[in-house]
Amino acid sequence: MHIEISTRHGNLQPGQTQYLRDKADKLVKYFDRLMAVDVAVEHGKHSWQVEFRASAEHKHDFFAKEEGPTPEAAMDSCVHKVEEQLRRYKELVIDREEFVQPTCSTEWDLVFRDMLGRDKERTAELVPTP
């Protein structure tokens, strides 16, 4: 994964740059298809602003922008936001992969029977007993 850290209107200490790089590196454990991370740090009058963009395969980008008293605090908030975005995206992708749409009517019948079998009370209401 490629990590690029840039600063505007200020400089970062080597320890701060390494901290930002380590935080960005940890996102791989949430979603292993990340290709690049861009971190832009801007020093204002009394605060630091961090813009964080993580790019994944297939043109999916995850973005967060936070402000804090130090670049580390702003980065922590950004990483937390992006972690949530990655979790939601991963759940969405997994849900899509689990449901494979049946192709013929017999498969639809099996799906329908399985749905009815899961909920016994609803089955009793829908299907009249002879």
C-alpha distance (Angstrom), angle and dihedral (degrees) to the residues before:
residue distance angle dihedral
M1 . . .
H2 3.81 . .
I3 3.82 115.4 .
E4 3.79 120.6 -168.4
I5 3.80 121.8 -174.7
S6 3.79 119.8 -170.8
T7 3.80 131.7 176.6
R8 3.77 132.0 -151.0
H9 3.81 124.4 -162.5
G10 3.76 95.8 -1.4
N11 3.77 146.7 32.0
L12 3.78 133.2 -105.4
Q13 3.77 125.4 -137.5
P14 3.83 115.2 -118.8
G15 3.82 89.9 -110.4
Q16 3.81 91.2 53.8
T17 3.80 91.6 49.1
Q18 3.81 90.5 50.9
Y19 3.83 90.7 48.4
L20 3.82 90.8 53.0
R21 3.81 90.8 47.1
D22 3.83 92.3 49.9
K23 3.81 91.9 49.4
A24 3.80 91.6 50.2
D25 3.80 90.8 47.8
K26 3.82 91.9 56.8
L27 3.81 91.9 64.3
V28 3.80 90.0 77.8
K29 3.80 89.4 75.4
Y30 3.82 89.4 63.1
F31 3.80 96.7 44.5
D32 3.79 121.2 7.7
R33 3.82 96.0 -165.1
L34 3.79 95.3 75.2
M35 3.77 111.6 130.3
A36 3.81 104.8 -179.1
V37 3.78 141.5 2.5
D38 3.79 123.7 -156.1
V39 3.80 119.0 -166.2
A40 3.80 119.8 -172.8
V41 3.80 115.9 -170.1
E42 3.79 120.4 -166.9
H43 3.79 125.9 -173.4
G44 3.81 114.6 -143.1
K45 3.78 128.5 -176.2
H46 3.79 96.8 -79.4
S47 3.79 104.7 -1.1
W48 3.77 146.6 40.9
Q49 3.78 123.9 -119.3
V50 3.80 121.9 -155.7
E51 3.80 125.1 -164.8
F52 3.77 112.8 -165.9
R53 3.82 125.1 -168.8
A54 3.80 123.3 177.9
S55 3.80 117.5 -170.9
A56 3.78 120.5 -156.0
E57 3.78 132.8 -173.1
H58 3.79 118.2 -69.8
K59 3.82 95.7 31.2
H60 3.81 98.8 -67.8
D61 3.81 113.5 148.4
F62 3.78 127.9 -170.8
F63 3.79 116.7 -158.9
A64 3.80 136.8 -172.0
K65 3.79 133.3 170.2
E66 3.80 123.2 -167.8
E67 3.77 140.5 165.4
G68 3.80 126.6 -146.3
P69 3.79 144.8 155.4
T70 3.81 91.2 -98.6
P71 3.81 132.5 24.2
E72 3.81 89.0 -116.5
A73 3.82 93.0 56.6
A74 3.80 92.5 47.3
M75 3.81 90.6 47.3
D76 3.82 91.7 51.0
S77 3.80 89.9 54.6
C78 3.81 91.9 47.3
V79 3.78 93.3 48.8
H80 3.81 90.4 49.6
K81 3.81 90.9 53.2
V82 3.80 93.2 47.2
E83 3.83 91.0 47.1
E84 3.81 89.0 57.6
Q85 3.80 91.4 47.7
L86 3.80 90.8 50.1
R87 3.81 92.5 48.5
R88 3.81 92.0 51.2
Y89 3.80 91.9 46.2
K90 3.80 92.5 48.0
E91 3.83 91.3 50.4
L92 3.80 89.4 50.1
V93 3.81 92.5 50.4
I94 3.82 92.8 46.2
D95 3.82 91.9 49.1
R96 3.80 90.2 52.5
E97 3.79 92.5 48.8
E98 3.83 93.3 49.6
F99 3.80 94.8 54.4
V100 3.76 110.6 67.1
Q101 3.76 111.1 -176.6
P102 3.82 112.0 -122.3
T103 3.78 114.8 -117.2
C104 3.81 104.3 -153.8
S105 3.80 137.4 36.6
T106 3.82 94.7 -106.2
E107 3.80 90.0 57.4
W108 3.82 89.2 48.7
D109 3.81 88.6 52.6
L110 3.80 89.9 52.9
V111 3.79 91.4 49.4
F112 3.79 91.4 48.8
R113 3.82 92.4 48.3
D114 3.79 90.2 48.8
M115 3.81 90.5 51.8
L116 3.79 90.7 50.0
G117 3.78 92.3 46.6
R118 3.80 91.5 55.0
D119 3.77 94.8 58.3
K120 3.82 109.2 44.7
E121 3.81 96.7 177.8
R122 3.79 93.2 51.9
T123 3.80 90.0 46.7
A124 3.79 90.8 55.3
E125 3.82 90.3 53.1
L126 3.81 95.7 46.4
V127 3.80 101.5 41.1
P128 3.82 115.3 53.8
T129 3.78 114.9 -135.9
P130 3.86 115.6 -127.6
